[in-house]
Amino acid sequence: MAPGPYNRIRADDVLIIQGDPDGILRLREDLGVRERDHIDVGDTRLDSADVLLVEAVVPAGSELVETTLKENDFHANTGINVVAFTHHGSLQPGRITEKRLGVGDSVLLQGHRRDIQRLRRSRQLLVLDEVETAPIGRGAVVTLVLLALVLILGALHVMPLPVAALAGAVGLVLTRAVKADEAIRNIDWPILILTGGMLALGAAFQRHGLGQQVAEWIGGMGGLGDTPWMLLGLLLAVTAGLTQILNHVATAVMMTPVALSLADQLGYDSRPFLMAVLCASSLAFMSPIAHQANAMVMGPGDYKYRDFLRVGTPLTIVLGIAATILIPIFWPFTRAL
């Protein structure tokens, strides 16, 4: 029987309640009630062991970004209740379903285990809970074998490493370790387009003599032509600076002909200068656009530009100094033949 308005609630009484998530959460906080795993009602056991309470984050690219849960009819589509919502680490009171979601926002979800699993597969929200490890199956064994073959073929120079890697990827599809549509879907097209565009830009950079001009400008700064060590440090600093405002791939493509021209101008072997470009273009710590990984964590981590500068600047300086010292030791400045 549903209790009437005059029923007295005593210690250890059990209430079966139903309502909107805001009201249930407020009831828990205001009255200090606690949840029970199960309760026996006559011959029936009401069990909540299948109900999970998990946190999830809105990722970049989700269809939920800049929409409300009400607009997406989230509960009807997923069967999951949203209990709480935080924006940039701040708990948002009021009607949760009418709050607009942004990248990096967190929601507290309550739902059945199967609904949570279905939500995790949809990738519209990143569920932050423990993931049960699946046993190693045939696909994992095939993947490891093909990876080993790619590395062995590349190391023994049986075939170029890019060709071996492409053959390994085709092998994964042919053995059905990866579905063809899944492989196509996981290709990062923006990165491929960016890399292709930067290669064309680097070719134009070299064809029109811009690399030679930049090399002459670096070589003529402060009369450093007779001190290759200082020129190496300057090349490394310029490359690291460009990496922060362009992209590590773009910078490497653009500065490689500069390094070759600088080595040719000084009459030295090009390897130490090429290693300077390689190392400096990897110092992508000071801005979110320097590397795609930085951009991926900026939203969920609620990072600002100043956070990258505050942490990345000293790290870049330390690694830049270390590279300037160590590169000539491992790749000495030798006169080109």
C-alpha positions in Angstrom: 0.0 0.0 0.0 1.2 3.5 -0.8 1.6 5.4 2.5 -0.9 8.1 3.3 -0.1 11.6 4.6 -0.5 10.5 8.2 1.9 7.5 8.2 4.8 8.1 10.6 8.3 7.3 9.3 10.5 5.5 11.8 14.2 4.5 11.9 15.1 1.6 9.6 11.9 2.1 7.5 12.4 1.5 3.8 10.8 3.9 1.2 10.4 3.0 -2.4 10.5 6.3 -4.2 10.2 7.5 -7.7 10.8 11.0 -9.1 13.0 13.2 -11.2 16.7 13.0 -10.5 17.0 16.5 -9.0 14.4 15.7 -6.4 15.9 12.3 -5.5 19.4 13.8 -5.1 18.0 16.7 -3.0 16.1 14.2 -0.8 19.3 12.2 -0.2 21.2 15.4 0.7 18.6 17.1 2.8 17.2 14.1 4.8 20.3 11.9 4.9 18.7 8.8 3.6 20.8 5.9 2.3 20.3 3.5 -0.5 19.6 -0.2 0.0 20.9 -2.9 -2.4 17.6 -4.8 -2.2 14.4 -5.2 -0.2 12.0 -8.1 0.2 8.4 -7.3 -0.4 6.4 -10.4 0.4 7.7 -13.1 -2.0 9.3 -10.5 -4.3 12.8 -9.2 -4.0 13.5 -5.7 -5.4 17.2 -5.8 -6.3 19.3 -2.7 -7.3 22.6 -4.5 -7.9 22.1 -4.1 -11.6 21.8 -0.3 -11.2 25.0 1.7 -11.6 26.0 5.2 -10.6 28.8 6.4 -12.9 30.4 9.7 -14.0 30.7 10.6 -17.7 32.4 13.4 -19.7 31.2 15.0 -22.9 33.9 14.5 -25.5 34.7 16.7 -28.5 32.7 15.7 -31.5 29.7 14.4 -29.5 26.2 15.1 -30.8 25.4 16.4 -27.3 27.7 19.4 -27.5 25.8 22.7 -27.4 22.5 20.9 -26.8 20.3 20.1 -23.8 19.4 16.7 -22.5 15.7 17.7 -23.1 16.4 18.5 -26.7 18.1 15.2 -27.2 15.4 13.3 -25.3 18.3 11.7 -23.5 16.3 9.6 -20.9 13.9 8.2 -23.5 16.7 7.3 -25.9 19.1 5.8 -23.4 16.9 4.7 -20.4 19.5 6.5 -18.1 18.8 9.2 -15.5 21.1 12.2 -15.2 21.5 12.8 -11.5 23.9 15.8 -11.5 25.8 18.0 -13.9 29.0 20.0 -13.6 30.3 22.7 -15.9 34.1 23.4 -15.6 34.2 21.7 -12.2 31.2 23.7 -10.8 28.0 21.9 -9.8 25.1 23.3 -11.8 21.9 23.5 -9.7 18.4 23.7 -11.1 16.8 21.8 -13.9 19.5 19.6 -15.3 17.8 18.7 -18.5 17.6 22.3 -19.6 21.4 23.0 -19.2 23.4 23.2 -22.4 26.3 20.8 -22.5 29.8 21.7 -23.6 33.0 19.8 -24.2 34.5 18.6 -20.9 31.3 18.9 -18.9 30.7 16.0 -16.5 27.4 14.3 -15.7 26.5 11.8 -13.0 24.4 9.0 -14.5 22.2 6.3 -13.0 21.0 3.4 -15.0 20.9 -0.3 -15.6 24.2 -2.0 -16.4 23.2 -2.9 -20.0 22.1 0.7 -20.7 25.4 2.0 -19.4 27.3 -0.4 -21.6 25.2 0.7 -24.6 26.0 4.3 -23.9 29.7 3.5 -23.6 29.7 2.0 -27.1 27.9 5.0 -28.6 30.9 7.2 -27.6 28.6 10.2 -27.2 29.7 10.3 -23.5 32.9 8.9 -22.1 32.0 6.8 -19.1 34.6 7.1 -16.3 34.4 3.8 -14.5 36.3 0.6 -14.3 36.3 -1.4 -17.6 36.4 -5.2 -17.3 39.3 -6.6 -19.3 38.2 -9.1 -22.0 40.2 -12.3 -22.4 42.8 -12.3 -25.2 41.1 -13.7 -28.3 42.0 -14.6 -31.9 42.0 -10.9 -33.0 44.5 -9.9 -30.4 46.9 -12.8 -31.3 46.6 -11.9 -35.1 47.3 -8.3 -34.3 50.5 -9.1 -32.3 51.8 -11.5 -34.9 51.3 -8.9 -37.7 52.9 -6.2 -35.6 55.9 -8.3 -35.0 56.2 -9.2 -38.7 56.0 -5.5 -39.7 58.8 -4.6 -37.3 61.0 -7.5 -38.4 60.5 -6.8 -42.1 61.3 -3.1 -41.6 64.3 -3.8 -39.3 65.8 -6.3 -41.8 65.2 -3.9 -44.7 63.2 -6.6 -46.5 60.8 -3.8 -47.4 60.4 -0.2 -46.5 58.7 0.3 -43.1 55.7 2.3 -44.5 55.1 -0.5 -47.0 55.3 -3.1 -44.3 53.0 -1.2 -42.1 50.4 -0.8 -44.9 50.7 -4.5 -45.6 50.1 -5.2 -41.9 47.0 -3.0 -41.9 45.7 -4.9 -45.0 46.4 -8.2 -43.2 44.3 -7.1 -40.3 41.3 -6.5 -42.6 41.8 -9.8 -44.6 42.0 -11.8 -41.4 38.9 -10.0 -40.1 40.7 -8.9 -36.9 39.4 -5.4 -37.9 36.3 -4.8 -40.0 36.9 -2.8 -43.2 34.3 -0.2 -42.4 35.8 0.2 -38.9 39.3 0.7 -40.4 38.1 3.4 -42.7 36.1 5.1 -40.0 39.2 5.3 -37.7 41.4 6.9 -40.3 42.3 10.4 -39.1 41.5 12.2 -42.4 42.3 15.7 -41.0 45.8 14.7 -40.0 46.4 13.0 -43.4 45.1 16.1 -45.3 47.3 18.4 -43.0 50.4 16.2 -43.6 49.8 16.2 -47.4 49.3 19.9 -47.5 52.4 20.6 -45.4 54.5 18.3 -47.7 53.3 20.4 -50.6 54.1 23.6 -48.6 57.6 22.3 -47.8 58.2 21.5 -51.4 57.2 25.0 -52.4 59.3 26.4 -49.6 62.4 24.6 -51.0 61.6 25.2 -54.7 61.4 29.0 -54.3 64.6 29.3 -52.3 62.9 30.3 -49.0 64.8 27.6 -47.1 68.1 29.1 -48.4 67.0 32.6 -47.4 66.1 31.5 -43.9 69.3 29.6 -43.6 71.3 32.7 -44.6 69.4 34.8 -42.1 70.1 32.3 -39.3 73.7 32.0 -40.3 74.2 35.8 -40.4 72.7 36.5 -37.0 75.3 38.0 -34.7 78.2 36.7 -36.7 77.7 33.1 -35.6 79.0 31.6 -38.8 82.1 30.2 -37.1 80.2 28.7 -34.2 78.1 25.8 -35.5 77.1 24.9 -31.9 75.4 28.3 -31.4 73.8 28.0 -34.9 72.4 24.6 -33.9 70.9 26.1 -30.8 69.4 29.0 -32.8 67.9 26.6 -35.4 66.5 24.6 -32.5 64.9 27.7 -30.9 63.4 28.9 -34.2 61.9 25.5 -34.9 60.5 25.1 -31.4 58.9 28.5 -31.6 57.2 27.7 -35.0 56.0 24.4 -33.6 53.9 26.2 -31.0 52.0 28.3 -33.6 51.9 26.0 -36.6 52.0 22.3 -35.9 54.8 19.8 -35.2 54.4 18.1 -38.6 54.1 21.4 -40.5 57.2 22.8 -38.8 59.3 19.7 -39.4 58.4 19.8 -43.1 59.1 23.5 -43.4 62.4 23.6 -41.4 64.0 20.5 -43.0 65.1 22.3 -46.1 66.4 25.2 -43.9 68.5 22.7 -42.0 69.9 21.2 -45.2 70.7 24.7 -46.6 72.3 25.8 -43.4 74.5 22.7 -43.3 75.5 23.2 -47.0 76.2 26.9 -46.4 78.6 26.1 -43.5 80.1 23.1 -45.2 79.1 20.6 -42.4 77.4 17.3 -42.4 73.6 17.8 -42.3 72.8 15.2 -39.6 73.2 17.3 -36.5 71.1 20.1 -38.0 68.4 17.6 -39.1 68.3 16.1 -35.6 67.9 19.7 -34.2 64.8 20.1 -36.4 63.5 16.6 -35.4 63.9 17.3 -31.7 62.6 20.9 -31.7 59.5 20.0 -33.7 58.7 17.4 -31.0 58.8 20.1 -28.2 55.1 20.7 -28.7 54.2 21.6 -25.2 53.4 25.3 -25.1 50.2 25.6 -27.0 47.1 23.3 -27.7 47.6 23.6 -31.5 51.2 22.4 -31.4 50.1 18.7 -31.3 46.7 17.0 -31.7 47.1 15.3 -28.3 47.2 18.8 -26.6 43.9 19.7 -28.4 42.3 16.5 -27.3 42.9 17.0 -23.6 42.2 20.7 -23.5 38.4 20.4 -23.3 38.1 17.5 -20.8 40.9 18.8 -18.6 39.4 22.4 -18.7 42.9 23.7 -19.7 43.6 27.2 -20.8 46.4 28.6 -23.0 48.2 29.9 -19.9 48.2 26.3 -18.5 50.2 25.1 -21.5 52.5 28.1 -21.3 53.1 27.7 -17.6 54.0 24.0 -17.7 55.3 23.8 -21.3 57.7 26.8 -21.3 60.1 25.5 -18.7 59.9 22.0 -20.1 60.7 23.3 -23.6 63.6 25.3 -22.3 65.1 22.4 -20.4 64.8 19.9 -23.2 66.0 22.5 -25.8 69.2 23.1 -23.8 69.7 19.4 -23.3 69.3 18.8 -27.1 71.7 21.6 -27.9 74.3 20.0 -25.7 73.7 16.3 -26.6 73.1 16.4 -30.4 76.7 17.5 -31.3 78.0 14.7 -29.0 76.1 11.9 -30.8 76.2 13.6 -34.2 79.5 15.6 -34.3 80.0 18.6 -36.6 82.1 17.0 -39.4 83.1 18.7 -42.6 81.0 17.5 -45.6 83.0 15.7 -48.3 
